[in-house]
Structures are given as C-alpha cells and as structure tokens.
Amino acid sequence: MAVFQRGGSMIVKRERVRRSSKAMILDPYTIDIAPDGHNTAVGELYADDSVSYEYENGAFALVDLVYDGNNIHCELKAGGTKPFEGSEAVVERIRIFTAGNVRGVKTEDGKYLQTRLVNNVLTVKKPGVKLLSNWTISLE
C-alpha cells in the first residue's frame, strides 16, 4: 500500500500491532519526518490517557516538534503537570526521509545514536527520549 506524506510534516505514531488501542498505551513512538524544500518540518502531538476526563485536571500533554535540517526539537507546549498512563512512553525510532549526508546523530548529552541510511531514509534507532518532554537531537 502506498502512503504519501506532505513535505514539511512530522507524523508521530505507534507502530506495534495490537488488538486494541488500550493495549498500546505504553508502546513506544515512531516519528516520521518528511522535510520540505527548505529542509524543515513541523508537527504537533496531543496525548492523554484516552479513557478518562483527567485531562481537565492537567493529565495531558501537548508537544511541538520541529526539524530544522540540523536538529530535531521537542518542546512541551501545554499540560504535562500531572502524569497519566502512557506519559512515560519513549521514542523508539525516528525516520527522516531524504536525509542526505549525515555523519552522526547525538543527544543533548553528547551520546551518539545508532543510525541506518537506506534508500535516502535515515533511521535513528532507540534515541531513548521521552516524547512528552523537552529534548533536542542533533544531526552532524
């Protein structure tokens, strides 16, 4: 099945196949980045426990994701004041389509991450960052 993604967008998803969305609540995230002609992309994610009304009491998170060609930034924009089931989920992989020449990818603390470049798609494996928090990953 062909899937198209608009240039300049970022899609956050959980890729593990489960029988229900409730079973996916603790699964890790995958971020797909499709840069535009200026080598930038943006995205946004809202998350809560998906079952209760606790979001009214601050149990939710809204994050902005930005790719500027050199860095991937995640910034907690709203919420995050009260933990909820699934709020500790991590990013399992990041895929950047048309990544070009990247020598290395590292976290804010200088740790280099495992990468793979196939068919001009750069896959960053297990960055280990919590999606619903502030972080930056740098491309070199």
Disulfide bonds with the S-S distance in Angstrom:
none
